[in-house]
Amino acid sequence: MESAGGLLPSPDLIDRTLRIENSYTVSRMRVLESIPGNPVGIQFRPIGGSAVALMARHFPNPHFNKVVGLRAGQEGEIEPLIGWYRENRVKARFEILPRADELDLGRELARLGFYPSEFHTSLLRDAIPGALAKSSIDVERVTGAAAMEEFLDAYIAGLQIPTDHDGFRRNVRPWLVQQGWSLFIARVEGKPAATAILYVEDGAGYLADASCDPAYRRRGLHAALLERRIREGSATGVGFICGGAAFLSASHRNMERAGMRIQFIRSIWTERA
């Protein structure tokens, strides 16, 4: 039985997926950490070589305030980590994979007042783009300062960032020159309408941070950005493509249409109110 173009989920692929996801998140956080004085309050706490606790004390982005990669036998790390987040007045999140030998992690989190409040799907496919339909939507790679400003126009609109657009732009312009990153814009009638990022590391491509201006949704822009990034990843010689989305969301369904298949569904544990 084959899946995702010949790839089958395996412990090795899961571990590689987690590494590339974490590497991308850390690279985003390093950009913020590099701001003089570290005003966002970026901190990292490695745990036993396989896990890491992330914190952005003054930026309530849940992706930057979480614990990822805990394995069986690390249950004793959970309570001190909860204390660390509480001391910094940050809401902790724990991402737990459905590994049969890691049930005690969930038991310990439940004992300490946490519960699985969300589920997030990891999807996978090979990097061969042959089965993809070529989109008619104009998608271009961002290669210069002018295009970067257009990328940020669409990104800010898609995330509906309410205030301090100048500060946000200043803080994230370094994305354009980060190692392993490729930024893309999808246009509608020449106007920047949607954005996405491809991150390449360790022989894998990670589909990251897609965003679409609400005025241009339901026009196939996300699908076009998926198609372009898969082709781009294939051109770089990666062995597989991975990405994530909320279970059964529009993004999840678009990824399935692009030949991606579920690799695993992680539970996200948060503290009961």
N, C-alpha and C positions, 0 to 999 in steps of 0.2 A: 504494500500500500504506500503510495506517495502523497506528499502534501507540499504545498508552497513551492511547486516547480521541482520537486525531488527532495527537498529538505524535510526532515522529520525533527520535531522538537527533541532535544536531548539535554542532559545535565551540562554538557560542554557548551552548547549553543546558548542555554539560559545564562550560564556564567559569563559568556562573552557579551551577551546582550546587556546584562547588568553593568559590566565594566564600561561599555561604550556610553550607556545612558548616564552613568555616574560621572564619567570623564567629561561629557558635554556639560552637565549641570555645574560641575566644579569649574570648568573653563568660563562659564557665564559669571559665576560668583567671583572668580579671580579678577574679572574686568571691574566689578564693583569694588572689590577689595583694594584695587590699585588707585582708587580715588584718594587724594591726599587726606590723611586723618582717618581713613576707613569709616566714613560717617554712617554707612549702612550697618556696620557692626558685623561684618562677615567673620565667621569662625568655623573651623573644621575640627572634628574630634575622631581620629581613626580608632577603629575597634578591631583588634585581633587580626589585622591584615586583610580581612574580607569585607568588613562593614565600615560605614562612616556615618557620623552624625553631622548634619549640616545646619548652620544657623545664619540667618540674616536678621539680626536683632531688631533693626528699625525698618524692616521691609516685610510686611506680612504676606509675602508670596509663599503659599504652601509648599511649592517645589523646592524652596530654599531653606525650609525649616522642617526637616524630617530625618528619620533614621532609615538607612537602606542597607541591605545585605546581611542582616543578622542570620546566623546559622544555629543549628541545634548545638546545645551546650553553652550558648551565650545568654541564657535566660537571666543570669545574675547581673548582666550589664544593664538591664532595662530600668530597674528602679533608680540607680544613680543617674542615668540619662534623663529620666523624667525630672529628677531634682535639678539637673543642670538647666533644662529648659525653663522650669518654674523660677529658678533664681534669676533668670534673664527676662522673665515675663513674656515668654514666647510659648505659643501653643504647639505642643509636640505632635508629630505624626509618625507612625511606624508603618513601613511597607513590608508586608509579610507574603512570601510566596507559598503556593500550595504544595510544598514538599512534605512527603509522608513523615519524614523524621523530624519535622520542625513544629509539631503540634504543641509542644510545651511552651513555645514562644507565645502562642495565642492564649494559652492557659494563664501564663504569667501576666500578660497584658490585661486580661479580663479580671484577674485578681486585683490589679492596681487601678481598676476603674475605667479601662479603655474598652472600646467595642469596634467592630468592623463597620465603619460608617459609609465607605465607598468601595467601589471595585474598578480596577483599571486593567484594560486589556493590552497585552503585548502581542504584536503581530509580526510575521516573518515571511520572507520569500527569497528565492534566489535572485541573483543580480542580472539575469538574462532578460532583456526587455522585449523579446520578440513577440510575446503575446499581448503587449500593450497596444491599444489603439492610439494612433498619433492624434493629439489634440489640435484643434484649429485655433485655440486661444493663444495669444501672444504671451510667451513667458521668456524673460531674459535674465541672465545672470548679472548681478550687481558687480561692477568692476571699477567704479570711480565715485568721487565725492558727490557729484550731481545726482547720480542714480541712487546713492545711499540716502540722500534726503528724500527722494521719492519713495524709497523702501520704507523709511520711517513715517512718512505721511500715511501710507496704507496700514502699516503696523499699528500706529497709534489709533487710527480710526477703527481697526478691527478689534483691538483690545479695549476700545472705548476708555482710554486713559483720560481722566477728567481734568487734571491740573498739571501745571509745571511741565508743559511739553518741551520747553527749552532745556530744562534740567535733564529730562529723560533723554533727549537727543544727545546732549553733551556726554552723558554717562555711557551711552551704548554705541556711539560712533566707532569705538575700537572693534566692534564685531567684524567690521569689514576686513580686518587684517589678522584675525585670530587663526592660529594653526589648525588646519583641518576643516574650517568652515567654508561653505559656499552659500551665498545669499541669492534669492530669486524673487522677482516681481512678476505677477500676472497683471496684464492690462486689459481694460475694456475701453474701446474707442480711444486708445492712446493714454488713458488715465490710469495711474497706479491704483489697483483695486484689491490686490491680495499679495501676501508674502509667505515665504517659507524658507527653511534652512536645511541644508544637508550637512551632516557632520561625519567625517570619515576618520577612522582610527582602527588599528589592529585588524586590518583586512575586512572591515565591516562598514556599512553605511547606515547612519541613523537619521530618520526622517523627523526633524525637530521643528517646533514652533511655527506651525501654520497659522495664519491670521487673515481674515477677510473683512473688508469694510462692509458693514451691514447693508449699505445701499446697493451692493453688488452680489449679494448672496443668492444661491440657487441658480447660478449661471455656469456651473461646472468648473469654477476656478480652482477649488481644492483638488479636484481630480486631475486638472491640467498640471498643477504643481507637483502632485504625486508622480505623474508620468515623467515629467522633466527630471525630477530628482532621481528616480530609478534609473533612467537612461544615463544621467550624469555619473551615478555611482557605478554603473556597469562600465562606463568608459574609464574610470579610475582603476578598475580591476578588482573591486571588492568581491568577497566570496558570497556575501548575503546582505540583504537589506532588512532592517528592523524599524519598528516604530510603535507608537502607542496611542490609545484613545479611550475615552469612556465607553464602557460596554454598550453596544447597539446604538451609539451615537451616529450622526451623519458622517463624521470622520471615520468611524469604524467601518461603516458600510462602504464608503469610498475605497478604503484600503482593501477590503475583500474584493471589490470590483477590479482592483488593480493587481489581483493575484496573490494578495497576502492572506495568510491564514493564522488563526489563533495559536500562539505559542504557549501562553499561560495567562491566567487572570490573577492579579495580586489583590489582596485585601489591604485597605488602608485604615488603620486603627487610630481613632481619636478619643479624647477623654470625654466621658459623659458630663453633661452640663450640671 
